[in-house]
């Protein structure tokens, strides 16, 4: 009956969860195979997969525990049972089993819940269940437990007491045993009866139940002619009960993987005035342990990989677990054309989610880019937000984080090395020599690797035996014939190093004179970074990495990373970087930090994966707030036309960040220079400059409206801004079509200072959304560039250089014409000229070159000259950065 019920229940669970494969792991450390076979038979009957781990007899407790810990962390194992010699059933072993996988109910957690009376919240030991099943109608009877020590004995006592039964428990060696046996109506043997305890001590007609391990299916032989007794053994019944427990475990496992309501405990802020430095504020707050934060927002323990106390990688398996969970609202933070100092988009992003979650009790997630080491040690400094709206610990955020940029650097430079090495080897070896080295004989066998078989198929060579290729086929296979003058793949380093903008490689004698000019880019400008930000899965990332075009061959055809055979290795280097990093804001709300592509070269947005995971976690009524780099004309346009196409996600609201400082600059104020004190025009009230500069704000609102998304203007207030200036900006913003315009004080007050912004965003998210892309992908490359230039930048027209036109023709011929456009343009002006502020008109946008990031999936035209390697200023930020050798604390980071 029990087995049949378990079978039906398990079948029902499988129907509701078709991909489910319920798995019970059993660790055995003795040579009794009777239990093993019985368990297999029961498991097969109910439809359960069993993994049997047979350890040698005599295995130590430490060896058992080591195996238990391994199975605890195996997400494919839902239940764990132990079949061990009695001597190994100690608390160290039993409590090593995760309570949720403890189908034998022997851990302190399960036993404690049982004793406390939480029967529905625990797993009861199968042996105890079996005894209770056999002992029906015990009213008025006395039960004697003999030799029933440990967890099973405690469970039995607890369950019998709950039934109101009179219980006596004693060991086999107890002096009063004979007397107790004569008076008991029921005797339960917890272990094998010693020979020196005669059967004659037992009262005639007594019910005897044996729980010992060596009595699986045989009847007890305790009855005699003159002393009849009812004899039972729990063996098979206990195994059936174990299966029943496994079904309960599966039900709980499935329930645990459903979407969980957040139980977030926010951190309190006590803002000081004047506002201290960012690093002082960060250090004054005590962040929650990241595993605590993860649990609060519904992440499972097997879905996070912890890095220290405050960072954790989140596994992509979460997307599969929550695939049926509706997404939350999707909010983009963009900005007006900024000053070189930046206008605080990251600060607004963090302040907004602090307001939503810590003050309005609405689930929200911030999704931010990982900062590059270049700006951190160069001019800009840290990028964790600022003041009382930042990600903490800010030094962790700004320095290395979880090593994603290092992984990108390693992968990028491996590919660069592969290109030059391949050119050298092809130029110095015959076809036969190349073939023998590319497809060597190993242990007497010769075979193609998987990636080589894929290349053969692309070449139209449908052979799998290396010895069957013709000379012509061998030549086609081994010769990539890379044209060195067409190599577009550069080496990278995550440091502002102007002297690497142009270099010469191959000067050593060992390179046999194959010298060529090349350059270094900053690591975050690597196409691999852009791919990381746009990928939707590990498989998708592998495919994108393989599609990366690194050069053309001498016939003008593209050469890819896949052709070089390096795709798998790149994926291995990136296997951890693909997982978003979980951190928290100053008020303890969750943040994903993932990817950091340049916004004026690449698309300048954090990762699709972080957004997708966060949208599932916040729930249908929650908000995910992500940020686009630089002004709306660059970062936002790319977010909509590139990132939203890759993700399939539809934005709910755009928050457009403005500052009085930037508007004054656009209204004709003097130049703003990073590191230099602000001129008096920016620190004193000047309504004329503000009004004049609002043309840029109006233009950016209009750009947002091209995409059909409601826009809320967030005026990031500085202490030098006058109330009249603030009111003027909000008034003009609303008159220009913004859904709302709100002054924000999150920098000085934390989330409390952005509550009005959060409320405006919540209202705007409920508006009708008619999101649309700016252009069709089927349009010619030049036409797509023209639409962006005219509709977004306000250009009269575009002008392609002969080089740019040649590249457009080549990419169109190679089949890349249907990709979106990623404009590489200055962020300091709507035009291509950084000095032209406000809303320039009537200009012709010059396209000096056109390049392609085929793996990332976009064409990027270069407007004027764009540097992919920043340089250090005369006085970089690193002058102020130091490490206290006693406390190991970082100083002066920002």
N, C-alpha and C positions, 0 to 999 in steps of 0.2 A: 504493500500500500504506500509506504513512504517513498520507495523507489519510483513508483508510478506517478506520484504527485510531483516528485522532483523532475521527472522526465517531462511532464506536461508544462511545468513552470519554465524549465529551461528552453523548451521548444517555443513557448510564447515569447520569451525574451529575444530569442534569435529571430523570430518573425518581425518583431518591432525594431531590431537592430541587425540588419542582414550581414553587416561586415564583422559582427561579433564572433569571436572564437574563444569561448570560455575555457580557461586553462588553469589546471591545478598542478602545482609542483609539489612532489613528495621527496623529502630527503630521508634516505634509509641508511643506517649504519650497522646492520646486522645481517645475518645470512638466512633469516626466516623469509622465504619467498611466498609463503601461504597468504600473508596479508597483501603482499604486492599483487599477486594474481587476482585475489578477491577484489581489490580496489580497482584494478584494470577492468574487470568484468562489469562491476557496478557502473564505472565511469562510461564504458562503452554503451551500456544499456540506456543511460540517461542522456547521452550525447555530449559528454564532457571530454576534452583533451587533457591527457595526463602526461606530465614530464616526470620521469622517475630518475632521481639522482642517487645512484648507489655508491656510497662512500665505503672505503675498506673498513672491515670490522676492527675496532680498536682506534678509530679516528678520535682525535682529541676534541674537547669542547671548542677550542679556538678554530679548528678546522671546520667544525659544524657551523659556528657563528659566521665565519668567512663566507660560506656557501649561502647562508641565510641572507646576509647583507647584499650579496650579488642578486639574489632573486627578489629581494625587497625593491630593488631599483629597476627591475625588468618590467616595463609597462605592459608587456604581453602576458604576464603572469598575474592573475587576479586572486589566486588562493595559494596558501602555503601550508603544508602539513608535515609533521615529523613522525617518523617511525624509528625510534632509537632505543638502545638498551636503557633500562631503568636508571643506570648510573649517570646518564647524560642529561636526564630531565631536570636540570638545575635552573635557577632563575636567570643565570647569564644566557643560557641557550634559549629558554622560553621567551624571555623579554626582548631578544634580538629580533623576533618576528614582528613585523608591522601589525598593529592591532587590526587594521582593516583587511589584512590578508590572512589573519590567524583563524583558519577554519576549524582548528581543534580547540579554540577558545581557552588556551592555556596561559596566555600572557597576563601580567598583573592588571592591565587596563581592562581586558574582557572580564576577568575574574572579579575585579573590584566592582564593575558595573552590576554583575550578577548578584554579588553579596549585598550591594546597596539597594537592589530591587529594580534596577533598570533593565529588566529582562528583554525588552524590545530594542534596547540600544547595545546589546552585546551578542556575542556568539558563545553558545553554551557548549562545553566539551561533549562531543558525540557519545562518549562512554556514559557520561552522566545522563544524557538524554535517553540512551538505550535502556538504562536501569529504570528510569522513571516510566518509560513506555511499558516495561514488563511488570512494574509494580502498580497495578490498577486496584482501585477499591481498597485503600489501605486504612480505612477508618478504624480506629481503636487498636491497630496493630503496633507492635514494637519492632523497630528495625535496628539491627546491629551491623555496623560497618567495621569490618576487620581488615587491617592492613591497607586501608584506603587513605594513604597520606597524599600530600602534595595538592596540586590544583584540582584533580578529579575528586579527591576526598572532600575538599572544601566546597566544590560545586555541589556535590551530592548532599552534604549536610545542609547547605543553604536552601536547596530546592525541596528537600524533605521537610525542613522546618516550615517552609512556606505552605506546605500541604497539611500542617498541623499534626505531623507524625511524631511519636516519641522515638528519639534517636539516641543510640549509644554508640560511641566509637572507641575502639581500642586496638592497639597493635597485637601482633601474633604472640609476642612474648609477655603480654600482660598477665599478672597473677590471677586476675578475676575473670580471665577469658572463659574458662570452663563453666563458671556460674552464669555468665552472660549468654553463652550459647544455649544453655538449658531453658532460658526464659524468653529468648527472642522468637518472634513469629516469622521474621524474615532475616536472612543473613546474606550480606553482600560481601563477597571476597574481593578486595581491591587488588590483591596480588595472589600468587600461587600459595596454596595451603602447605605449610611445612608438614613433613611426615610425622613429627612428634605431637601433632594435634590430631587425636583420633576422631573418627567420624562419630563414634558412640557419644561424644559430648553434645552432639546436636540433637535437639528435641525432635521426636518423631512428628512428621507432617510439616516440618519447617520448609519454607520456600528458600531455595539457595540460588543466588546469582553470582556468577564469576565474571570479573572484569579483566582477568589477567591476559597478557598479550599472547600466550602460547595456547590459548583455548579459543580458536577461531570458530570452528564449526562443530566440534565434538561436544556431546552431552557430558556434563559432569558425572563422575562415578561415585557420588557421595551416598546415594541411597542404598539401604540394605533391606533384606526381607522383613526383619523385625523392626526396621526403622525407616519406613517409606518417607521420601522427601521429594518435593517438586524441584527439579534441577534445571537451570538455564545458564546459557553463556551468552554474553552480549555481542560476541564477535561480529557476525554478519550484520546484525542490527546496528551496531556502532558504526560500521562502514557506511550503511545506508544513511545513518544520521549525519555522517561526515559529508555525504553527497548533498543532503538537505541544507547543511550549513553552507556548502559551496554555492548553492542556488541563492541563499540569502546574501552571500558575499557579492555575487554577480548583480543582484538587484540593487544593493547599496553602491556598488562600483558604477553602475549605469547612472544611478541618481546623483552620485558625486560629480559626474562628468556633465551634468546638465548645467545650464547657465545659473550662476549663483547671484543672489542679490548682494550688493556691496555692503560691507560692514566696516566702513572707513572711519578711522579715528584721526581727525585732523590735528595738526600741531598748532599751538597758540603762538601768536606774534605779539611782541611788545615793542612797536616802532619807537625809535629814539629820534630826537631832533636836537641838533642837526643830524642828518642821516649819515651814519658811518660809511666806511669803504665797503665795497661789495664783499671782500674776503672777510672783513670783520663781522659783517652781518651773517654770512654763511657759517662762520666758525662759532658764532654765538648760539646757533640753533642746533639742537641734538636730533639728527634724523632718525627715523624708525629703521630698524633692521630690515633689509630688503625682502627677506623671506616673510616677515610680518606684513609688509605692504602688499606683497604678492597674494598672500592668503586673503587679505581684506578685500581685494578686488576680484576674487574668484579664480585665481590661478591655482592649479594643482601642483603638488610638490615635484611631480615628474615633468613639469612644463618649464621649470626654471633651472638655470645653471648659475650659481652664485659666484660672483667675483668680489671677494672681500665682504665688508659689512653693508655697503650701500649701493651696489650695482649687481645686476643679474641679467643674463641673456634669457630671452623668452623663446622657447622652441616653437617651430611653425606647426607642430601637431595640433596646437590650440585651434587653428583655423578649421581643421577637420572636425574637431570636437564640437565647435560652436557654429558649424556651417548652416544650421537651420535657425540660428538666432538672428532676429531682425537687426539691421544696422542702426546706429544712432544718427544724430545730425552732424553734418560735415562742414566745418567752418574754416575759411582761409583768412589768414592775416597777411595783408599786403601793405604797401605804403606809397606815399607820394614820392616824387624824385627827391632823393635824400641829399643832405650835405655830406661831405667826406667823413663826418663824425657818426653817421647813422642816426636814425630817428627813433629807435627803440621798438622795433617789431617784436623781437624776442621778449622784451620786457612786457609788452602788451599781451603777447601770447600767454606768458606765465601768469600775469596779473589776472587775465580773463578766466583762466581755469581755476585759479585760487578763489576768485569771486564766485564762480558757478558752484564749485564743490564745497568749499569751506564755509561759504556764507549763504548760499541759496539751496544747499543740500541737493544739487543736481549732479549726477555722475558726469565727470569730464576728464579728458585726457589731453595733455599737450604733446604734440609730436614735433620734435626739433631736430635740426641738423647737428652733426658732430662738428665742433670747430676744428679748423686746421691749426697745426702748430705754427705755421707761417705768420698769420696775423697775431696770434697770441704773443709771440716774441718780437713781432714787428711793430706795427703802428696801432692797430685797433685794440689789442688786448683781448680779454676773455669774451666769451659769447654765451654766457649762461643766463642772460637776462641781467637785471641789475637792481640795486637797492633792495626793497622788500618784496620784489617779484623776480625771483631767480631760482635756478635749479641748484640743489645742494647734494654733496659738497662741491663747491664750484671749482676747487683745484682738481678734483677727480674728473669733473666734466671737461675741463680745458686741457688736461694733460694725459695723453694716451688713451684714457677711458678703458675700453676692453680690447684695444689693439686693432680695431677694424682698419684704420688708415695704414697701419704697418702691414696688414695682410694685403691690402690693395697695392701698396708699394712693392711688396715681394712678388705678387702675381704679375704686375705690370712689367717689372724688370726681368722676370724670368722670360716673358714673351719677347722683350727687347733683345735679351741675350740669345734667344733661339733664332731670331731673324738673322743677326750678324753671323752666328755660328753656321747657319744653313748656307748662307751666301759663300762663306769661306770654304766649306766642305764641297759644295757643288763646283766651285771654281778650281779646286785642286785634286779632284778625283774623277775617274771614269765612271760611266753608268754602272758597270759591273761592280766596281769597288764600293760605290755608294749603296747599291742594292744589297751587297753582302753585309755591309755594316748596318743598314736600316732594318734588314730582315736576317738576323744572324742565326746560326745553328746553335741551339742550346740543348745540352744533354742528348745530342744526336738527332734532335728534332728541329724543324724549321717551320715557323708559323707567323702569320700576320697578327698584330695586335688589333683590338677592336676598332681603334681609330684609323688604323691603316686600311682595314676592310671597308670602312665608310668612305675613305678617300678613293679607293678602287671603284666603288659603286658610283661615286660622283663623276669619275672619269669614264664610266660606261664599261668598265672591266669587271665582268661578273665571274671572277675566279677566286677561289679560297686557298688553292695550293700554290705556294711560292715557286715551285719548280715548273709550273706550267705557263708562266708568263713569257710572251715573246720578247725579243730585244726591243721592239718598238713600244710595247706595253711597259717594259721595265723603264725605258727612258721617260715615258710620260709620267710614270709613278714617282721616280726619284728626282725629277727636275722641276722645281718650283720656278726657276728662272726669274728670281726677283730682280726688278729694276731698282738699283739702289737710289736713283734720283727720285723715285716715287714713294719712298718709305715715309709714312706719316706717323708711325708709332715711335714715341720718344720715351726715354727713361724718365723716372720721376723721383723726387725727394720732397718730404713735407717740411721744407725750410725755405724761407725767402732768400734765395741765393742768386743775385743778378749775374754773377760770373759764369753761371751755367746756362745762360740764355743761348749761347752759341759755343759749341765745343767741337773738337775733332776726335774721332774714335779710330782705333786700329793702327796706332803708331808704333806699337811694339814689333820687333823683328818677327815674332811668332805669327803675326797676322799677315805676313807675306805681302805687305804693300797694299792691302785692301783698306785704304784710308778713306774716310768720308766725313763730311760735316754733319753734325747732329745738334741736339739741344736737350736740356732737361726741362720738364714742366713741373709745377708743384703737384704733389700727389693727388690733391682733391680735384685737379683738372683731368685726371686720367679717365678714359672712357669706362674703365672698370668701375670707377666710383659712380658714374652716371647709370651704369647697368645695375649696380647694387640698389640704387634708389628706385629704379623702375621695374625691377623683377617681381614676379608674383609667386615664385616657387623655386625650389632647388633645381628642378628639371628645366624650368624656364631660364634660370640663370646659366645653366650649362649650355643651353642652346644659344643664348645671346653671346656668351663668351666665345663660342665656336664661330659665330658669324662675324666677329670683329675683323674688319679689313685693315691690314697693316701696311699694304703696299699694292702695287700692280706688277704683273709679270711683264716680260718684254713684248708680249702681244697686246698689252693693255687690259688684261683680265685681272679681276681682284684676287689677291692672295689673303687667305684668312688664317686665324689662329688654328682652326680645324685642319687646314692644309699642313700647318707646321707640326701637328700632332700633339699640341700642348693643352688642349681643352680640359682633359681630365685632371691634369696637374693643377691648372688654374682653379678648377672647381674645388679641389682638395684644399688649396690655400685659402679659399673663400668660404669653406663650409661652416665656420663659426661666425664669420663676419655677416653672413646673411640673416642672423638672428638679431632682432632689435634689442637694445639695452634698456632695461627698466631702471629709472631713478625717481626722484621725488622733488617737489617744490618746497619752498620754505615752510609752507603750511601743510606739508605731508600729503599732497595730492599727487597722483601718478603722472609720470612723464616717460615717453619713449624717445630715446636719442638714437638716431640711426641714419647713416649716410650723410654726406656733406658736399655735394657737387657745387662747383662754382656757378654763380647765377649769371655772370656776364659772358661765360663761355659755354657752360652746360645749362641744365634746366633749373638749377638752384632750389631744389625742393628736397625735403626729407623723404624717407622711403615709402613706397606704396604698401609694403608689408606692414610697417609700423601702423600706418593709417588703418589698414584692413583689420588688423588684430584689435586695435583700440576701439574701432567702431563696433566690433562684436562685444567687447568687454563692457562698454558703457551702457549697453542696453538701448532699447528703442527710444527712450526719452532722454538719453544722455547726449553729450556733445564731444566731438573730437576737434580740437583746434590745432591746425598745422600752419606753418609759416612758409611764405615764398620769399626768396632773396631779392634785395634791392627794391626798386620801384615797381608799381603795378604793371607798367609798360614792359617790364622784363620778366620778373619772377612770376607774376600772376598770369600773364599771357601764356607763358610756358607751362604753368600749372594746368591751365584749362586745356590747351591744345596738345600738350604732350603727356603730362602725368595722368590727367583724367581719361585720356584715350587708352593709356596702358592699364589703368586700374579698373575702368568701367564705373568708377564712383562719380556721383553727382553732388556738387557742392550745394549747401543750403544758404549760406550767407558769406559775404566778403566783409571783413573788417579792414578799413583803410586807415592806416596810421598817418597822422600828420603832426607836425610841431610848429609852433609859432616861429621858432628859429629858422626852420627850413622855408617857411612861407615868406619870411622877410627876405631871405636870400633870393627867392624867385621874384620878389617884388622890387629888386634892384639893390639890395643890401650888398655890402662889401664881401669879398671872397672869404670863405671859412676854410681854415687850414688846420688839419689834425695836429695836435700838440701845441698850437699857438693860442694865446688868450683870445676870447671872443671880443669883437669890437663893441662899442657902446650901443650901436644900433640894435644889437641882439640882447642887451641886458636892460634897456630902457624902453618904455612904451612908445610904439610908433605905429599907429593905426593905418597910416598911409601905405607903409611898406607891407603890412599884413594884407590889406585889401588888394594891393597890386599883385601880391604873390598867390592869392587864392585862385588865380587862373590855372595854376598847376593842379591844385586840388580839384577844381571843376573838371579839368581834362581827365584826370585819373578816375573820377566818378563816372564820366562818360565812357571811358574804356571798359570799366566794369559792367556797365549797362549793355555794352555790345554782346555780352555773354548771357544776358537775361537773369542775372543773379542779384538779389537785394544787397545793398551796400550800407553799412553802418560806419560812420567816421568816428574814429577814436582819437581825440586830441590829447596827445601825451604832454601833460602840463609840467613845465619847469617852474622853479620858484621865482624866476625873473619875469614870467608872463603876467601881464596885468589882467584883471577881470574883464576889462573892456575888450582886450585883444581876444581873449578866450570866447567871449560872447559873440564877437564879430565872426570868428571862424565858424562856429556852430551854426550861426544864422545863415551864412553864405552856403555852407555845405547842404543844409536842408533845402534852401532855395534851388540848389543845383541838382536835386534829384536823390539825395541820400535819404534812406528810410529814416535815419536818425543821426544825430551827431552829439557825442557825449564827451565832456572833459574827464580825464582819468588821472587819478593820483596814486596809482598802485606802486609807483617807485618809492614814494614816501610812506604809504599806508598799507601796502600789501593788498590782498584781495578785497579788503573793505573799500579801498579806493577805486575799485573797478566794478562795484556792484551795479551801478546804473548802466554801465556798458554791457554787463552780463544780461541784465533785464532787457535791454534793447536788442541784443543778439537773439535772445530767446523769442521775443516777439517777431523779429524779422524772419526767423527760421520757420515760422508758421505762415508766412506769406506765400502766395502762389509763385512757383519757381518755373521759369521757362528757359532753363539752361540750354545753350546751343554752342557749338564750336564756331570759330571765326571763319574757317574755310574748309572745303572738302579736300580730302587727301588725294583725290583723283586729278585735281588741278595740276598743271605743270609747275615745276619747282619755281621758276621765275615769277609766275602769277601768285603763288603763295607768299613769296617774299614781298611782292608789291602790295598785297592786301595788308600785311602786317605793317609795312612802312607807311602806307597811306592812312589806314583806319586807326592804328594804334599810335604811331609816332607823329602823325600829322604831316608827313613828307608829301611834297608835290609828286615825286616819282622816284624811281631807283635807277642807278647806273652801274652796270656790271663791268668790271675790268675784263680784258681779253682772257686773263688767267681764270677768273671766276666763270666766265661764259664757257670756257673749255671744260672746266670741271663739271658744270651743270650738264653739258652735253654728254660727258663721260658717264656720270652717275645715272642719267636717264637711259643711256644705252645699256648700262650694266643691270638695269631693272630696279633701281633704287628711287625712282621718281615719285613713288606714292608714299613717301615717308613725310612725317610732319617736319616743320622748320623750327630750328633752335637758333635764334639770332645771337651772335656774339657782338655786343655793342656796349659802349660806355653806359654806366648806370647813373652818371652825374647830370645827364640831360636827356630830354625826350628825343633829341637829335643825336647825330654822331659826334657833335662837338661839345665837349664837357663844359666849356665856358658859356654856352647858350642856355640860359635859365628860363624859367617861366614856361611858356608854350610857344616854341619856335614854329614858324610856318614858312612855306615857300621854298624849302630846301630840297635838294636832290640827295638822296641817301646813297653814298658810294659803297658798293660791294667789292672789296678788294680781292677776296678769295672765297671759295666755297669748299667745305670739307664734309666728310661724312663719318658719323658714328653709327655704323650699321648694326653692331651688337646692341647698343643702347636704343637704336631705332629712330634716329633723326639725322637730318641734313643740317649742318651749321654754317651759315654764311658769316664771313668776317666783315664787319662794318669798320672801315678804316684799318688801323693797326691795333691789334689786341695782344697784350702780353699774357702769356700763360705761366710766367714765372715772375712773381712780385720781387721787389728788391727791398733791402733793409734801408731805413732812413739813417740820417746822421746819428740820431739818438734813439735807438730802438727801445722797446719796452723791457728788454732783458736787463737794462741797467738797474731796474728797480726790483728785479726778481731775485730772491735769495732763499736759502734753506737754513733753518736753525739746526745746527748739528746735535743739539741736546734733545729738543722736542721733536725734531724731524718735521716741523711745520713749514709750509711754504709761505714766504712773505712776498708782498708787493705784486701779486699776480694781477690785481686790478683794484 
